[in-house]
Amino acid sequence: MMRRGYRSPPTRTRGASASRVRLADVTALDAVSIITTKRDGGELSDAQIDWVVDGFTHGVVADEQMSALAMAIVWRGMTRRETARWTTAMIASGRRMDFTDLPRPTVDKHSTGGVGDKITLPLAPLVAACGAAVPQLSGRGLGHTGGTLDKLEAIPGWQADVPVPRMRELLADPAVGAVVCAAGADLAPADKRLYALRDVTGTVESIPLIASSIMSKKIAEGTAALVLDVKVGAGAFLKTLDGARELATAMVELGTDAGVRTVALLTAMDTPLGRTAGNALEVAESVEVLAGGGPADVVELTITLAREMVTLAGIDVDPADVLADGRAMDHWRAMVRAQGGDPDAALPTAKHTEVVRADRAGVLTRLDAMGVGIAAWRLGAGRARQGDPVQAGAGIEMHVKPGDFVSEGQPLLTLHTDTPDAFAGAAAAVDDAITVGEPDGKPAAPLLLGRIGA
Ligand code: URA
């Protein structure tokens, strides 16, 4: 394939002196005109979008120019056409994987991220056990939400890097059928560079940029169908239902336009999912779910997402039956082994624990996901910067959930860490996250808040 060049469109000349303009000057001028078009509320053409994303990928459009364009997009937005073209250009910056020759239908899930969100761990083997292939390229955590790879890396021996031919073999294997692994450097590399810039230039908060960033990676991953779990609430990226619905709609449109059957569920993230936040703690809880137990909210969300996934994959099986009869657990064990892990090995535990107790009797009316996420992060379960190490055993066990009665002095949480200096900061974060009061008479908030289908 020929690489696209960096020649500017013919309208961009500088009169008599144009022949002496150096390539660098011309490309700088093009980037500037694209930035100013968007800054002034204009719509970018397909050619401008292709050019600027390609130029950025190859170092012709400078970081400061892309940052300025990202800020203009934050303020001015992008139309559906622009967002779709931007996504296509991001995919084209790398390699698009293709699993159409697999003997089973492919389907994947993406969550926008929440505290205690370990759902991928029971979900991927469950959906594989239903007969689908689940190719999940995942990331590591940053900030208060954990990363799926960090969680799985708590399992002794488990490896996140799987070469593509091996991934294909495992997806085709009826005893495995699911691979959760690190995305290669060639998967939407323009997004990788742009996301790093957005992170440090205050330009993450833009629906078209978030939607195109997430969907470029999911479409490039080669799945035929996709279920999006868009989190809403205090511990989520998006705090309001309207914002989450807008993002979900944009992502469903992008997936559908790219030929990926896509559905989005809007789910609550005001309080953490399940009873644990932290890498090894969440693996242990996921194994409980696969063994037929586990917290009710984790089981409910796993089955709800699995039903959407198998329906999109065209498989007529109820995942609740497959979870109940142990087939999902068999796939989990095979999946962990296939990536070098030992499903029977003891999980790492933290060196130190501290218990947080109720300072009065009453009802737990609030356990704020953001506060718990920050506390788990301070204990060492998360990282502040890309590349920082995480502690496998660090995190928080939650002994009560909102709506539970508590007595004075009753243990509410156990904090786990290898670094006891972290207790003070974590305790301060959870102190602000907990409210024990009088029963408020409100029914428990539902987990599922909406669904957006193609
Ligand atoms: N996650 C992504 O992958 N991209 C964004 O822009 C935001 C969250």
Boltz pocket constraint, residues with backbone or C-beta under 6 A from the ligand:
constraints:
  - pocket:
      binder: B
      contacts: [[A, 112], [A, 195], [A, 204], [A, 209], [A, 210], [A, 211], [A, 213], [A, 214]]
      max_distance: 6.0
